[in-house]
Amino acid sequence: MKTVSGLGIKLLKNIIPILCWPISALMGFSTFYLLGTMLFTASNAGLPTKDTFVFTRSLFLLLLILAVLVGSCIWLFRKMRNPLYYVNILFYMAFIFVAPWILNNYERIRSMPPVKEQKALQQYYAEKINALELPYHLDIDESFSETKKSGRLFVVLTKTIEGDIALSEFQSIVNISPSQGIFLTLYNKEKDMVIGLAAAGDKSIKDCSPYLLCKKYNVDYPKGEWNL
């Protein structure tokens, strides 16, 4: 009976620290979030008044997390004599640095346009290009790929005949932009010429690169909102 009881206690000593790992990871993530909140409020972030309540609350929660983490690890190690508890500190530290990557990917995935919306936009451009008899084809795979990378609606068009992207073609493609903000990438056939732009629903260009090439196509930068 004592042997069974001893095995149970030994097993418990090994299981408890492992069960604490997710909690330590969550604490590390929370620490990054709280530090970011403190920096944001301490710098005033362009606001007329500082939010001292948010800063103080974040500082209190941060100190509480540190106290709970360190205190529980030390107490449990002394109580159960298991070095696995120190792995919790490693998990905590690791997730402080991993948190930005998690947040970035979460925001990208959350803002990812639905596949149905992407296909509808691609079909729209394919029909418009065909109706206007523009010498371009829609690169479906590349459009999906760019949308996945950025989390924003991307359409990639490639010229089907030799030669540079003509001004009239550039204007026609911008003018068929739907009533939603999208990103367009235009290639010539050899793909040694590329224009990237952000088109708004009002037929204006919000961004365009490379600068010199966009200037050649009469994209007026000084106005801040670049209408053709």
C-alpha angles and dihedrals in degrees: 000000000000090000092054091047091049092050090049092053092046091050090048091051090056097042099049096062090048090051088052094057095083089049090052090049090051090049090052091050090048091050091056091048093049093047089051091050091050093050091047094051095039092054089050088229092232093301121139093237133025119247098230093170093060091045093049093045092049091049091050092050091047093052089046092053092049092047093049094046098047095037095049093046093050094044095046092046091052091044099046103017094225118144089201087085089071088061085070089066090052090051089049093051093043094054092051087065096036094051096081091054091048093049093047093051092043091054091046093050093043092052094043110127112241116261089241090058092047092051092047091053092047091050090049092055093043091054094045093048090049093047093050091042092231114172094241137103129206114247098214098181093048091046091054091045095051091045090052092049096048103028088230133104109273129182120190118198126185125196114242099205135054120274141057126302104278122225091237090053091048092051093046092052092049091047093056091056110132124238093275134074113264140163120239130196118193123194132184116229094268090045091227090115121057136171122192120194143163111226123199126211092254092066091257127127116237096184137006137179148231092036100216093048092047090049089053088056091054097256101159107217102178093068092063092224108064116215122180 
